[in-house]
Amino acid sequence: MDAVRDFVRAAETCDYDVDISYNRMVIDAKSLMGVLSLDLTKELTVKFCEEDLHFMNILDKYAVS
């Protein structure tokens, strides 16, 4: 739960859209309830259209090799 909250807080600081997708489902990454509705045991894809090193460093904590 803490990791999800930290991720959503980081996404909320972005001035651009951040989406999480799994199969055909797309969720706004700035929505705590939306993120919690996903199956967090699956590999999810995060999409955003800005190059933001701070946010990318935060994403690295959750990346799967």
C-alpha positions as CSV (number, residue, x, y, z in Angstrom):
1,M,0.0,0.0,0.0
2,D,2.8,2.4,0.8
3,A,4.5,1.8,-2.5
4,V,1.2,2.5,-4.4
5,R,0.7,5.7,-2.4
6,D,4.2,6.9,-3.1
7,F,3.8,6.1,-6.8
8,V,0.5,8.0,-7.1
9,R,2.0,11.0,-5.3
10,A,4.9,11.1,-7.7
11,A,2.5,10.9,-10.7
12,E,0.4,13.7,-9.2
13,T,3.4,16.0,-9.3
14,C,3.6,15.6,-13.1
15,D,2.1,18.4,-15.2
16,Y,1.3,15.9,-17.9
17,D,-0.9,12.7,-18.2
18,V,0.5,9.5,-16.7
19,D,-1.3,6.3,-17.5
20,I,-1.0,2.7,-16.4
21,S,-2.1,0.0,-18.7
22,Y,-2.6,-3.8,-18.6
23,N,-4.0,-5.5,-21.7
24,R,-6.7,-3.1,-22.9
25,M,-7.4,-1.5,-19.5
26,V,-5.9,2.0,-19.1
27,I,-6.0,3.8,-15.7
28,D,-5.0,7.3,-14.7
29,A,-1.9,6.9,-12.6
30,K,-2.9,9.9,-10.5
31,S,-5.9,8.1,-9.2
32,L,-5.2,6.0,-6.0
33,M,-8.5,4.1,-6.4
34,G,-7.8,3.5,-10.0
35,V,-4.3,2.1,-9.4
36,L,-5.6,0.0,-6.5
37,S,-8.2,-1.5,-8.9
38,L,-5.5,-3.1,-11.0
39,D,-4.0,-6.5,-10.3
40,L,-0.7,-5.3,-9.0
41,T,0.8,-8.8,-9.2
42,K,0.8,-8.4,-13.1
43,E,3.4,-6.6,-15.2
44,L,1.9,-3.1,-15.8
45,T,3.0,-0.5,-18.4
46,V,3.4,3.2,-17.4
47,K,3.1,5.7,-20.3
48,F,3.8,9.4,-20.2
49,C,4.8,11.9,-22.9
50,E,7.4,14.1,-21.2
51,E,11.0,13.4,-20.4
52,D,11.1,13.9,-16.7
53,L,14.3,12.5,-15.0
54,H,12.8,12.8,-11.5
55,F,9.7,10.8,-12.4
56,M,11.8,8.3,-14.3
57,N,14.0,7.7,-11.3
58,I,10.9,7.0,-9.2
59,L,9.7,4.5,-11.8
60,D,13.0,2.7,-11.6
61,K,12.1,1.6,-8.1
62,Y,9.2,-0.4,-9.5
63,A,10.7,-1.5,-12.8
64,V,10.9,-5.2,-13.7
65,S,14.0,-6.3,-15.5
